[in-house]
Amino acid sequence: MIDDHGDLERRACRLIGVDRSSFQYQRAADGDGAVRTRMHELANERRRFGYRRLAILLKREEQLVVR
C-alpha cells in the first residue's frame, strides 16, 4: 500500500487502522523449535494441563532451560 500510493508509513498505517509497531514487527529467529514441538506433544497427551504444569514436565525432561 505504501508503494502504491506513495504515502508515508505513518499515514498508510493510520489509513488501514494498523499500529506502526505491528507493521514494523519482525519475528525473531526461532531457536526453540524442539522445545515448542515437545510442548505441543505433551499438551496433546495431557489436554487438561496448563502451561505451568507443561513447563514442569519439560524441566524434568531437561528440555526447558529457565533463564
mmCIF file as Biopython writes it, N, C-alpha, C and O atoms, coordinates in Angstrom:
data_model
#
loop_
_atom_site.group_PDB
_atom_site.id
_atom_site.type_symbol
_atom_site.label_atom_id
_atom_site.label_alt_id
_atom_site.label_comp_id
_atom_site.label_asym_id
_atom_site.label_entity_id
_atom_site.label_seq_id
_atom_site.pdbx_PDB_ins_code
_atom_site.Cartn_x
_atom_site.Cartn_y
_atom_site.Cartn_z
_atom_site.occupancy
_atom_site.B_iso_or_equiv
_atom_site.auth_seq_id
_atom_site.auth_asym_id
_atom_site.pdbx_PDB_model_num
ATOM 1   N N  . MET A ? 1  ? 0.825  -1.189  0.000  1.0 0.0 1  A 1 
ATOM 2   C CA . MET A ? 1  ? 0.000  0.000   0.000  1.0 0.0 1  A 1 
ATOM 3   C C  . MET A ? 1  ? 0.867  1.250   0.000  1.0 0.0 1  A 1 
ATOM 4   O O  . MET A ? 1  ? 0.537  2.246   -0.643 1.0 0.0 1  A 1 
ATOM 5   N N  . ILE A ? 2  ? 1.968  1.189   0.720  1.0 0.0 2  A 1 
ATOM 6   C CA . ILE A ? 2  ? 2.864  2.341   0.785  1.0 0.0 2  A 1 
ATOM 7   C C  . ILE A ? 2  ? 3.422  2.650   -0.593 1.0 0.0 2  A 1 
ATOM 8   O O  . ILE A ? 2  ? 3.483  3.811   -0.999 1.0 0.0 2  A 1 
ATOM 9   N N  . ASP A ? 3  ? 3.831  1.606   -1.317 1.0 0.0 3  A 1 
ATOM 10  C CA . ASP A ? 3  ? 4.394  1.804   -2.642 1.0 0.0 3  A 1 
ATOM 11  C C  . ASP A ? 3  ? 3.334  2.274   -3.638 1.0 0.0 3  A 1 
ATOM 12  O O  . ASP A ? 3  ? 3.624  3.107   -4.497 1.0 0.0 3  A 1 
ATOM 13  N N  . ASP A ? 4  ? 2.121  1.754   -3.535 1.0 0.0 4  A 1 
ATOM 14  C CA . ASP A ? 4  ? 1.052  2.097   -4.474 1.0 0.0 4  A 1 
ATOM 15  C C  . ASP A ? 4  ? 0.650  3.560   -4.380 1.0 0.0 4  A 1 
ATOM 16  O O  . ASP A ? 4  ? 0.462  4.220   -5.401 1.0 0.0 4  A 1 
ATOM 17  N N  . HIS A ? 5  ? 0.521  4.052   -3.203 1.0 0.0 5  A 1 
ATOM 18  C CA . HIS A ? 5  ? 0.015  5.416   -3.016 1.0 0.0 5  A 1 
ATOM 19  C C  . HIS A ? 5  ? 1.108  6.434   -2.738 1.0 0.0 5  A 1 
ATOM 20  O O  . HIS A ? 5  ? 0.849  7.637   -2.770 1.0 0.0 5  A 1 
ATOM 21  N N  . GLY A ? 6  ? 2.295  5.988   -2.472 1.0 0.0 6  A 1 
ATOM 22  C CA . GLY A ? 6  ? 3.380  6.922   -2.202 1.0 0.0 6  A 1 
ATOM 23  C C  . GLY A ? 6  ? 3.235  7.626   -0.863 1.0 0.0 6  A 1 
ATOM 24  O O  . GLY A ? 6  ? 3.866  8.659   -0.637 1.0 0.0 6  A 1 
ATOM 25  N N  . ASP A ? 7  ? 2.424  7.090   0.019  1.0 0.0 7  A 1 
ATOM 26  C CA . ASP A ? 7  ? 2.212  7.720   1.324  1.0 0.0 7  A 1 
ATOM 27  C C  . ASP A ? 7  ? 3.320  7.337   2.280  1.0 0.0 7  A 1 
ATOM 28  O O  . ASP A ? 7  ? 4.045  6.365   2.069  1.0 0.0 7  A 1 
ATOM 29  N N  . LEU A ? 8  ? 3.429  8.088   3.288  1.0 0.0 8  A 1 
ATOM 30  C CA . LEU A ? 8  ? 4.359  7.748   4.353  1.0 0.0 8  A 1 
ATOM 31  C C  . LEU A ? 8  ? 3.804  6.575   5.140  1.0 0.0 8  A 1 
ATOM 32  O O  . LEU A ? 8  ? 2.600  6.318   5.147  1.0 0.0 8  A 1 
ATOM 33  N N  . GLU A ? 9  ? 4.691  5.887   5.789  1.0 0.0 9  A 1 
ATOM 34  C CA . GLU A ? 9  ? 4.296  4.723   6.573  1.0 0.0 9  A 1 
ATOM 35  C C  . GLU A ? 9  ? 3.254  5.075   7.628  1.0 0.0 9  A 1 
ATOM 36  O O  . GLU A ? 9  ? 2.294  4.332   7.830  1.0 0.0 9  A 1 
ATOM 37  N N  . ARG A ? 10 ? 3.440  6.182   8.287  1.0 0.0 10 A 1 
ATOM 38  C CA . ARG A ? 10 ? 2.523  6.595   9.349  1.0 0.0 10 A 1 
ATOM 39  C C  . ARG A ? 10 ? 1.103  6.790   8.813  1.0 0.0 10 A 1 
ATOM 40  O O  . ARG A ? 10 ? 0.132  6.329   9.412  1.0 0.0 10 A 1 
ATOM 41  N N  . ARG A ? 11 ? 1.004  7.473   7.688  1.0 0.0 11 A 1 
ATOM 42  C CA . ARG A ? 11 ? -0.317 7.742   7.111  1.0 0.0 11 A 1 
ATOM 43  C C  . ARG A ? 11 ? -0.959 6.465   6.590  1.0 0.0 11 A 1 
ATOM 44  O O  . ARG A ? 11 ? -2.164 6.266   6.743  1.0 0.0 11 A 1 
ATOM 45  N N  . ALA A ? 12 ? -0.164 5.608   5.982  1.0 0.0 12 A 1 
ATOM 46  C CA . ALA A ? 12 ? -0.700 4.356   5.458  1.0 0.0 12 A 1 
ATOM 47  C C  . ALA A ? 12 ? -1.226 3.478   6.594  1.0 0.0 12 A 1 
ATOM 48  O O  . ALA A ? 12 ? -2.296 2.881   6.472  1.0 0.0 12 A 1 
ATOM 49  N N  . CYS A ? 13 ? -0.490 3.402   7.678  1.0 0.0 13 A 1 
ATOM 50  C CA . CYS A ? 13 ? -0.935 2.600   8.822  1.0 0.0 13 A 1 
ATOM 51  C C  . CYS A ? 13 ? -2.208 3.177   9.422  1.0 0.0 13 A 1 
ATOM 52  O O  . CYS A ? 13 ? -3.117 2.436   9.796  1.0 0.0 13 A 1 
ATOM 53  N N  . ARG A ? 14 ? -2.271 4.483   9.513  1.0 0.0 14 A 1 
ATOM 54  C CA . ARG A ? 14 ? -3.478 5.116   10.045 1.0 0.0 14 A 1 
ATOM 55  C C  . ARG A ? 14 ? -4.671 4.844   9.129  1.0 0.0 14 A 1 
ATOM 56  O O  . ARG A ? 14 ? -5.790 4.634   9.597  1.0 0.0 14 A 1 
ATOM 57  N N  . LEU A ? 15 ? -4.418 4.849   7.823  1.0 0.0 15 A 1 
ATOM 58  C CA . LEU A ? 15 ? -5.480 4.638   6.849  1.0 0.0 15 A 1 
ATOM 59  C C  . LEU A ? 15 ? -6.085 3.237   6.960  1.0 0.0 15 A 1 
ATOM 60  O O  . LEU A ? 15 ? -7.301 3.081   6.853  1.0 0.0 15 A 1 
ATOM 61  N N  . ILE A ? 16 ? -5.256 2.229   7.170  1.0 0.0 16 A 1 
ATOM 62  C CA . ILE A ? 16 ? -5.773 0.863   7.269  1.0 0.0 16 A 1 
ATOM 63  C C  . ILE A ? 16 ? -6.054 0.439   8.704  1.0 0.0 16 A 1 
ATOM 64  O O  . ILE A ? 16 ? -6.548 -0.664  8.938  1.0 0.0 16 A 1 
ATOM 65  N N  . GLY A ? 17 ? -5.744 1.308   9.670  1.0 0.0 17 A 1 
ATOM 66  C CA . GLY A ? 17 ? -6.070 1.035   11.063 1.0 0.0 17 A 1 
ATOM 67  C C  . GLY A ? 17 ? -5.132 0.058   11.742 1.0 0.0 17 A 1 
ATOM 68  O O  . GLY A ? 17 ? -5.565 -0.758  12.556 1.0 0.0 17 A 1 
ATOM 69  N N  . VAL A ? 18 ? -3.842 0.133   11.413 1.0 0.0 18 A 1 
ATOM 70  C CA . VAL A ? 18 ? -2.835 -0.755  11.990 1.0 0.0 18 A 1 
ATOM 71  C C  . VAL A ? 18 ? -1.817 0.077   12.748 1.0 0.0 18 A 1 
ATOM 72  O O  . VAL A ? 18 ? -1.397 1.132   12.273 1.0 0.0 18 A 1 
ATOM 73  N N  . ASP A ? 19 ? -1.415 -0.392  13.927 1.0 0.0 19 A 1 
ATOM 74  C CA . ASP A ? 19 ? -0.360 0.293   14.668 1.0 0.0 19 A 1 
ATOM 75  C C  . ASP A ? 19 ? 0.958  0.169   13.909 1.0 0.0 19 A 1 
ATOM 76  O O  . ASP A ? 19 ? 1.242  -0.873  13.318 1.0 0.0 19 A 1 
ATOM 77  N N  . ARG A ? 20 ? 1.754  1.220   13.927 1.0 0.0 20 A 1 
ATOM 78  C CA . ARG A ? 20 ? 3.037  1.178   13.220 1.0 0.0 20 A 1 
ATOM 79  C C  . ARG A ? 20 ? 3.961  0.133   13.814 1.0 0.0 20 A 1 
ATOM 80  O O  . ARG A ? 20 ? 4.735  -0.488  13.085 1.0 0.0 20 A 1 
ATOM 81  N N  . SER A ? 21 ? 3.898  -0.075  15.133 1.0 0.0 21 A 1 
ATOM 82  C CA . SER A ? 21 ? 4.751  -1.082  15.751 1.0 0.0 21 A 1 
ATOM 83  C C  . SER A ? 21 ? 4.408  -2.478  15.238 1.0 0.0 21 A 1 
ATOM 84  O O  . SER A ? 21 ? 5.294  -3.318  15.081 1.0 0.0 21 A 1 
ATOM 85  N N  . SER A ? 22 ? 3.128  -2.728  14.979 1.0 0.0 22 A 1 
ATOM 86  C CA . SER A ? 22 ? 2.725  -4.022  14.419 1.0 0.0 22 A 1 
ATOM 87  C C  . SER A ? 22 ? 3.202  -4.157  12.981 1.0 0.0 22 A 1 
ATOM 88  O O  . SER A ? 22 ? 3.605  -5.236  12.547 1.0 0.0 22 A 1 
ATOM 89  N N  . PHE A ? 23 ? 3.154  -3.066  12.256 1.0 0.0 23 A 1 
ATOM 90  C CA . PHE A ? 23 ? 3.583  -3.071  10.858 1.0 0.0 23 A 1 
ATOM 91  C C  . PHE A ? 23 ? 5.083  -3.313  10.746 1.0 0.0 23 A 1 
ATOM 92  O O  . PHE A ? 23 ? 5.535  -4.007  9.835  1.0 0.0 23 A 1 
ATOM 93  N N  . GLN A ? 24 ? 5.851  -2.746  11.663 1.0 0.0 24 A 1 
ATOM 94  C CA . GLN A ? 24 ? 7.309  -2.833  11.610 1.0 0.0 24 A 1 
ATOM 95  C C  . GLN A ? 24 ? 7.850  -4.095  12.261 1.0 0.0 24 A 1 
ATOM 96  O O  . GLN A ? 24 ? 9.043  -4.376  12.143 1.0 0.0 24 A 1 
ATOM 97  N N  . TYR A ? 25 ? 7.015  -4.855  12.938 1.0 0.0 25 A 1 
ATOM 98  C CA . TYR A ? 25 ? 7.449  -6.019  13.692 1.0 0.0 25 A 1 
ATOM 99  C C  . TYR A ? 25 ? 8.081  -7.067  12.791 1.0 0.0 25 A 1 
ATOM 100 O O  . TYR A ? 25 ? 7.541  -7.404  11.737 1.0 0.0 25 A 1 
ATOM 101 N N  . GLN A ? 26 ? 9.228  -7.578  13.216 1.0 0.0 26 A 1 
ATOM 102 C CA . GLN A ? 26 ? 9.877  -8.684  12.528 1.0 0.0 26 A 1 
ATOM 103 C C  . GLN A ? 26 ? 10.131 -9.774  13.547 1.0 0.0 26 A 1 
ATOM 104 O O  . GLN A ? 26 ? 10.779 -9.546  14.568 1.0 0.0 26 A 1 
ATOM 105 N N  . ARG A ? 27 ? 9.620  -10.953 13.265 1.0 0.0 27 A 1 
ATOM 106 C CA . ARG A ? 27 ? 9.748  -12.070 14.185 1.0 0.0 27 A 1 
ATOM 107 C C  . ARG A ? 27 ? 11.208 -12.479 14.321 1.0 0.0 27 A 1 
ATOM 108 O O  . ARG A ? 27 ? 11.946 -12.534 13.337 1.0 0.0 27 A 1 
ATOM 109 N N  . ALA A ? 28 ? 11.607 -12.760 15.539 1.0 0.0 28 A 1 
ATOM 110 C CA . ALA A ? 28 ? 12.976 -13.189 15.806 1.0 0.0 28 A 1 
ATOM 111 C C  . ALA A ? 28 ? 13.178 -14.615 15.305 1.0 0.0 28 A 1 
ATOM 112 O O  . ALA A ? 28 ? 12.214 -15.346 15.079 1.0 0.0 28 A 1 
ATOM 113 N N  . ALA A ? 29 ? 14.417 -14.995 15.136 1.0 0.0 29 A 1 
ATOM 114 C CA . ALA A ? 29 ? 14.735 -16.349 14.694 1.0 0.0 29 A 1 
ATOM 115 C C  . ALA A ? 29 ? 14.201 -17.358 15.704 1.0 0.0 29 A 1 
ATOM 116 O O  . ALA A ? 29 ? 14.247 -17.129 16.913 1.0 0.0 29 A 1 
ATOM 117 N N  . ASP A ? 30 ? 13.706 -18.456 15.202 1.0 0.0 30 A 1 
ATOM 118 C CA . ASP A ? 30 ? 13.085 -19.476 16.052 1.0 0.0 30 A 1 
ATOM 119 C C  . ASP A ? 30 ? 14.147 -20.470 16.491 1.0 0.0 30 A 1 
ATOM 120 O O  . ASP A ? 30 ? 14.444 -21.421 15.769 1.0 0.0 30 A 1 
ATOM 121 N N  . GLY A ? 31 ? 14.720 -20.258 17.664 1.0 0.0 31 A 1 
ATOM 122 C CA . GLY A ? 31 ? 15.762 -21.132 18.165 1.0 0.0 31 A 1 
ATOM 123 C C  . GLY A ? 31 ? 15.254 -22.186 19.131 1.0 0.0 31 A 1 
ATOM 124 O O  . GLY A ? 31 ? 16.036 -23.001 19.620 1.0 0.0 31 A 1 
ATOM 125 N N  . ASP A ? 32 ? 13.964 -22.186 19.412 1.0 0.0 32 A 1 
ATOM 126 C CA . ASP A ? 32 ? 13.413 -23.125 20.378 1.0 0.0 32 A 1 
ATOM 127 C C  . ASP A ? 32 ? 12.383 -24.050 19.743 1.0 0.0 32 A 1 
ATOM 128 O O  . ASP A ? 32 ? 11.402 -24.427 20.384 1.0 0.0 32 A 1 
ATOM 129 N N  . GLY A ? 33 ? 12.602 -24.408 18.509 1.0 0.0 33 A 1 
ATOM 130 C CA . GLY A ? 33 ? 11.661 -25.250 17.780 1.0 0.0 33 A 1 
ATOM 131 C C  . GLY A ? 33 ? 11.458 -26.611 18.415 1.0 0.0 33 A 1 
ATOM 132 O O  . GLY A ? 33 ? 10.336 -27.115 18.451 1.0 0.0 33 A 1 
ATOM 133 N N  . ALA A ? 34 ? 12.540 -27.221 18.924 1.0 0.0 34 A 1 
ATOM 134 C CA . ALA A ? 34 ? 12.431 -28.547 19.542 1.0 0.0 34 A 1 
ATOM 135 C C  . ALA A ? 34 ? 11.592 -28.485 20.815 1.0 0.0 34 A 1 
ATOM 136 O O  . ALA A ? 34 ? 10.788 -29.379 21.080 1.0 0.0 34 A 1 
ATOM 137 N N  . VAL A ? 35 ? 11.779 -27.441 21.590 1.0 0.0 35 A 1 
ATOM 138 C CA . VAL A ? 35 ? 11.012 -27.292 22.837 1.0 0.0 35 A 1 
ATOM 139 C C  . VAL A ? 35 ? 9.543  -27.072 22.515 1.0 0.0 35 A 1 
ATOM 140 O O  . VAL A ? 35 ? 8.668  -27.641 23.168 1.0 0.0 35 A 1 
ATOM 141 N N  . ARG A ? 36 ? 9.272  -26.254 21.517 1.0 0.0 36 A 1 
ATOM 142 C CA . ARG A ? 36 ? 7.883  -25.991 21.133 1.0 0.0 36 A 1 
ATOM 143 C C  . ARG A ? 36 ? 7.200  -27.259 20.639 1.0 0.0 36 A 1 
ATOM 144 O O  . ARG A ? 36 ? 6.041  -27.519 20.964 1.0 0.0 36 A 1 
ATOM 145 N N  . THR A ? 37 ? 7.927  -28.044 19.853 1.0 0.0 37 A 1 
ATOM 146 C CA . THR A ? 37 ? 7.373  -29.288 19.346 1.0 0.0 37 A 1 
ATOM 147 C C  . THR A ? 37 ? 7.049  -30.240 20.490 1.0 0.0 37 A 1 
ATOM 148 O O  . THR A ? 37 ? 5.979  -30.848 20.521 1.0 0.0 37 A 1 
ATOM 149 N N  . ARG A ? 38 ? 7.982  -30.363 21.426 1.0 0.0 38 A 1 
ATOM 150 C CA . ARG A ? 38 ? 7.753  -31.260 22.571 1.0 0.0 38 A 1 
ATOM 151 C C  . ARG A ? 38 ? 6.602  -30.756 23.435 1.0 0.0 38 A 1 
ATOM 152 O O  . ARG A ? 38 ? 5.821  -31.558 23.947 1.0 0.0 38 A 1 
ATOM 153 N N  . MET A ? 39 ? 6.487  -29.442 23.605 1.0 0.0 39 A 1 
ATOM 154 C CA . MET A ? 39 ? 5.393  -28.891 24.405 1.0 0.0 39 A 1 
ATOM 155 C C  . MET A ? 39 ? 4.050  -29.194 23.732 1.0 0.0 39 A 1 
ATOM 156 O O  . MET A ? 39 ? 3.078  -29.514 24.417 1.0 0.0 39 A 1 
ATOM 157 N N  . HIS A ? 40 ? 3.987  -29.099 22.419 1.0 0.0 40 A 1 
ATOM 158 C CA . HIS A ? 40 ? 2.758  -29.446 21.704 1.0 0.0 40 A 1 
ATOM 159 C C  . HIS A ? 40 ? 2.425  -30.925 21.888 1.0 0.0 40 A 1 
ATOM 160 O O  . HIS A ? 40 ? 1.262  -31.286 22.073 1.0 0.0 40 A 1 
ATOM 161 N N  . GLU A ? 41 ? 3.446  -31.775 21.836 1.0 0.0 41 A 1 
ATOM 162 C CA . GLU A ? 41 ? 3.219  -33.205 22.044 1.0 0.0 41 A 1 
ATOM 163 C C  . GLU A ? 41 ? 2.669  -33.474 23.441 1.0 0.0 41 A 1 
ATOM 164 O O  . GLU A ? 41 ? 1.711  -34.230 23.606 1.0 0.0 41 A 1 
ATOM 165 N N  . LEU A ? 42 ? 3.279  -32.851 24.441 1.0 0.0 42 A 1 
ATOM 166 C CA . LEU A ? 42 ? 2.809  -33.030 25.824 1.0 0.0 42 A 1 
ATOM 167 C C  . LEU A ? 42 ? 1.390  -32.491 25.999 1.0 0.0 42 A 1 
ATOM 168 O O  . LEU A ? 42 ? 0.563  -33.100 26.678 1.0 0.0 42 A 1 
ATOM 169 N N  . ALA A ? 43 ? 1.121  -31.349 25.383 1.0 0.0 43 A 1 
ATOM 170 C CA . ALA A ? 43 ? -0.209 -30.750 25.502 1.0 0.0 43 A 1 
ATOM 171 C C  . ALA A ? 43 ? -1.270 -31.648 24.868 1.0 0.0 43 A 1 
ATOM 172 O O  . ALA A ? 43 ? -2.399 -31.724 25.355 1.0 0.0 43 A 1 
ATOM 173 N N  . ASN A ? 44 ? -0.904 -32.325 23.784 1.0 0.0 44 A 1 
ATOM 174 C CA . ASN A ? 44 ? -1.862 -33.251 23.156 1.0 0.0 44 A 1 
ATOM 175 C C  . ASN A ? 44 ? -2.060 -34.505 23.993 1.0 0.0 44 A 1 
ATOM 176 O O  . ASN A ? 44 ? -3.154 -35.069 24.017 1.0 0.0 44 A 1 
ATOM 177 N N  . GLU A ? 45 ? -1.007 -34.947 24.683 1.0 0.0 45 A 1 
ATOM 178 C CA . GLU A ? 45 ? -1.125 -36.117 25.546 1.0 0.0 45 A 1 
ATOM 179 C C  . GLU A ? 45 ? -1.933 -35.813 26.803 1.0 0.0 45 A 1 
ATOM 180 O O  . GLU A ? 45 ? -2.738 -36.633 27.246 1.0 0.0 45 A 1 
ATOM 181 N N  . ARG A ? 46 ? -1.716 -34.646 27.368 1.0 0.0 46 A 1 
ATOM 182 C CA . ARG A ? 46 ? -2.336 -34.265 28.639 1.0 0.0 46 A 1 
ATOM 183 C C  . ARG A ? 46 ? -3.089 -32.957 28.451 1.0 0.0 46 A 1 
ATOM 184 O O  . ARG A ? 46 ? -2.610 -31.883 28.815 1.0 0.0 46 A 1 
ATOM 185 N N  . ARG A ? 47 ? -4.254 -33.072 27.884 1.0 0.0 47 A 1 
ATOM 186 C CA . ARG A ? 47 ? -5.029 -31.905 27.471 1.0 0.0 47 A 1 
ATOM 187 C C  . ARG A ? 47 ? -5.436 -30.983 28.625 1.0 0.0 47 A 1 
ATOM 188 O O  . ARG A ? 47 ? -5.640 -29.788 28.412 1.0 0.0 47 A 1 
ATOM 189 N N  . ARG A ? 48 ? -5.554 -31.509 29.811 1.0 0.0 48 A 1 
ATOM 190 C CA . ARG A ? 48 ? -6.017 -30.690 30.927 1.0 0.0 48 A 1 
ATOM 191 C C  . ARG A ? 48 ? -4.899 -29.898 31.595 1.0 0.0 48 A 1 
ATOM 192 O O  . ARG A ? 48 ? -5.170 -29.039 32.434 1.0 0.0 48 A 1 
ATOM 193 N N  . PHE A ? 49 ? -3.656 -30.173 31.238 1.0 0.0 49 A 1 
ATOM 194 C CA . PHE A ? 49 ? -2.531 -29.481 31.859 1.0 0.0 49 A 1 
ATOM 195 C C  . PHE A ? 49 ? -2.386 -28.084 31.254 1.0 0.0 49 A 1 
ATOM 196 O O  . PHE A ? 49 ? -2.554 -27.892 30.049 1.0 0.0 49 A 1 
ATOM 197 N N  . GLY A ? 50 ? -2.076 -27.127 32.104 1.0 0.0 50 A 1 
ATOM 198 C CA . GLY A ? 50 ? -1.815 -25.774 31.658 1.0 0.0 50 A 1 
ATOM 199 C C  . GLY A ? 50 ? -0.342 -25.595 31.343 1.0 0.0 50 A 1 
ATOM 200 O O  . GLY A ? 50 ? 0.450  -26.533 31.439 1.0 0.0 50 A 1 
ATOM 201 N N  . TYR A ? 51 ? 0.015  -24.369 30.964 1.0 0.0 51 A 1 
ATOM 202 C CA . TYR A ? 51 ? 1.394  -24.110 30.561 1.0 0.0 51 A 1 
ATOM 203 C C  . TYR A ? 51 ? 2.374  -24.275 31.714 1.0 0.0 51 A 1 
ATOM 204 O O  . TYR A ? 51 ? 3.525  -24.656 31.498 1.0 0.0 51 A 1 
ATOM 205 N N  . ARG A ? 52 ? 1.930  -23.992 32.938 1.0 0.0 52 A 1 
ATOM 206 C CA . ARG A ? 52 ? 2.840  -24.132 34.072 1.0 0.0 52 A 1 
ATOM 207 C C  . ARG A ? 52 ? 3.190  -25.597 34.320 1.0 0.0 52 A 1 
ATOM 208 O O  . ARG A ? 52 ? 4.354  -25.935 34.535 1.0 0.0 52 A 1 
ATOM 209 N N  . ARG A ? 53 ? 2.195  -26.450 34.290 1.0 0.0 53 A 1 
ATOM 210 C CA . ARG A ? 53 ? 2.436  -27.872 34.503 1.0 0.0 53 A 1 
ATOM 211 C C  . ARG A ? 53 ? 3.247  -28.457 33.349 1.0 0.0 53 A 1 
ATOM 212 O O  . ARG A ? 53 ? 4.113  -29.303 33.575 1.0 0.0 53 A 1 
ATOM 213 N N  . LEU A ? 54 ? 2.984  -28.025 32.127 1.0 0.0 54 A 1 
ATOM 214 C CA . LEU A ? 54 ? 3.767  -28.479 30.979 1.0 0.0 54 A 1 
ATOM 215 C C  . LEU A ? 54 ? 5.225  -28.044 31.110 1.0 0.0 54 A 1 
ATOM 216 O O  . LEU A ? 54 ? 6.133  -28.784 30.732 1.0 0.0 54 A 1 
ATOM 217 N N  . ALA A ? 55 ? 5.444  -26.850 31.641 1.0 0.0 55 A 1 
ATOM 218 C CA . ALA A ? 55 ? 6.812  -26.374 31.847 1.0 0.0 55 A 1 
ATOM 219 C C  . ALA A ? 55 ? 7.538  -27.245 32.863 1.0 0.0 55 A 1 
ATOM 220 O O  . ALA A ? 55 ? 8.732  -27.507 32.715 1.0 0.0 55 A 1 
ATOM 221 N N  . ILE A ? 56 ? 6.825  -27.695 33.894 1.0 0.0 56 A 1 
ATOM 222 C CA . ILE A ? 56 ? 7.428  -28.589 34.889 1.0 0.0 56 A 1 
ATOM 223 C C  . ILE A ? 56 ? 7.834  -29.904 34.239 1.0 0.0 56 A 1 
ATOM 224 O O  . ILE A ? 56 ? 8.921  -30.422 34.494 1.0 0.0 56 A 1 
ATOM 225 N N  . LEU A ? 57 ? 6.958  -30.440 33.401 1.0 0.0 57 A 1 
ATOM 226 C CA . LEU A ? 57 ? 7.283  -31.685 32.698 1.0 0.0 57 A 1 
ATOM 227 C C  . LEU A ? 57 ? 8.496  -31.504 31.779 1.0 0.0 57 A 1 
ATOM 228 O O  . LEU A ? 57 ? 9.348  -32.388 31.692 1.0 0.0 57 A 1 
ATOM 229 N N  . LEU A ? 58 ? 8.570  -30.369 31.103 1.0 0.0 58 A 1 
ATOM 230 C CA . LEU A ? 58 ? 9.717  -30.105 30.221 1.0 0.0 58 A 1 
ATOM 231 C C  . LEU A ? 58 ? 11.012 -29.974 31.023 1.0 0.0 58 A 1 
ATOM 232 O O  . LEU A ? 58 ? 12.067 -30.433 30.586 1.0 0.0 58 A 1 
ATOM 233 N N  . LYS A ? 59 ? 10.929 -29.350 32.190 1.0 0.0 59 A 1 
ATOM 234 C CA . LYS A ? 59 ? 12.115 -29.232 33.041 1.0 0.0 59 A 1 
ATOM 235 C C  . LYS A ? 59 ? 12.597 -30.600 33.482 1.0 0.0 59 A 1 
ATOM 236 O O  . LYS A ? 59 ? 13.799 -30.861 33.527 1.0 0.0 59 A 1 
ATOM 237 N N  . ARG A ? 60 ? 11.655 -31.471 33.806 1.0 0.0 60 A 1 
ATOM 238 C CA . ARG A ? 60 ? 12.029 -32.825 34.203 1.0 0.0 60 A 1 
ATOM 239 C C  . ARG A ? 60 ? 12.737 -33.566 33.068 1.0 0.0 60 A 1 
ATOM 240 O O  . ARG A ? 60 ? 13.642 -34.365 33.307 1.0 0.0 60 A 1 
ATOM 241 N N  . GLU A ? 61 ? 12.319 -33.296 31.847 1.0 0.0 61 A 1 
ATOM 242 C CA . GLU A ? 61 ? 12.945 -33.909 30.682 1.0 0.0 61 A 1 
ATOM 243 C C  . GLU A ? 61 ? 14.218 -33.179 30.262 1.0 0.0 61 A 1 
ATOM 244 O O  . GLU A ? 61 ? 14.895 -33.592 29.321 1.0 0.0 61 A 1 
ATOM 245 N N  . GLU A ? 62 ? 14.535 -32.103 30.957 1.0 0.0 62 A 1 
ATOM 246 C CA . GLU A ? 62 ? 15.694 -31.255 30.673 1.0 0.0 62 A 1 
ATOM 247 C C  . GLU A ? 62 ? 15.603 -30.629 29.280 1.0 0.0 62 A 1 
ATOM 248 O O  . GLU A ? 62 ? 16.622 -30.376 28.637 1.0 0.0 62 A 1 
ATOM 249 N N  . GLN A ? 63 ? 14.388 -30.386 28.827 1.0 0.0 63 A 1 
ATOM 250 C CA . GLN A ? 63 ? 14.172 -29.717 27.549 1.0 0.0 63 A 1 
ATOM 251 C C  . GLN A ? 63 ? 14.148 -28.194 27.735 1.0 0.0 63 A 1 
ATOM 252 O O  . GLN A ? 63 ? 14.607 -27.444 26.873 1.0 0.0 63 A 1 
ATOM 253 N N  . LEU A ? 64 ? 13.613 -27.761 28.857 1.0 0.0 64 A 1 
ATOM 254 C CA . LEU A ? 64 ? 13.417 -26.342 29.081 1.0 0.0 64 A 1 
ATOM 255 C C  . LEU A ? 64 ? 14.495 -25.820 30.024 1.0 0.0 64 A 1 
ATOM 256 O O  . LEU A ? 64 ? 14.684 -26.343 31.122 1.0 0.0 64 A 1 
ATOM 257 N N  . VAL A ? 65 ? 15.189 -24.796 29.587 1.0 0.0 65 A 1 
ATOM 258 C CA . VAL A ? 65 ? 16.208 -24.163 30.423 1.0 0.0 65 A 1 
ATOM 259 C C  . VAL A ? 65 ? 15.647 -22.823 30.860 1.0 0.0 65 A 1 
ATOM 260 O O  . VAL A ? 65 ? 15.351 -21.963 30.030 1.0 0.0 65 A 1 
ATOM 261 N N  . VAL A ? 66 ? 15.503 -22.648 32.163 1.0 0.0 66 A 1 
ATOM 262 C CA . VAL A ? 66 ? 14.974 -21.406 32.710 1.0 0.0 66 A 1 
ATOM 263 C C  . VAL A ? 66 ? 16.078 -20.371 32.751 1.0 0.0 66 A 1 
ATOM 264 O O  . VAL A ? 66 ? 17.171 -20.628 33.256 1.0 0.0 66 A 1 
ATOM 265 N N  . ARG A ? 67 ? 15.786 -19.210 32.222 1.0 0.0 67 A 1 
ATOM 266 C CA . ARG A ? 67 ? 16.798 -18.133 32.172 1.0 0.0 67 A 1 
ATOM 267 C C  . ARG A ? 67 ? 16.659 -17.215 33.350 1.0 0.0 67 A 1 
ATOM 268 O O  . ARG A ? 67 ? 17.419 -16.255 33.478 1.0 0.0 67 A 1 
#
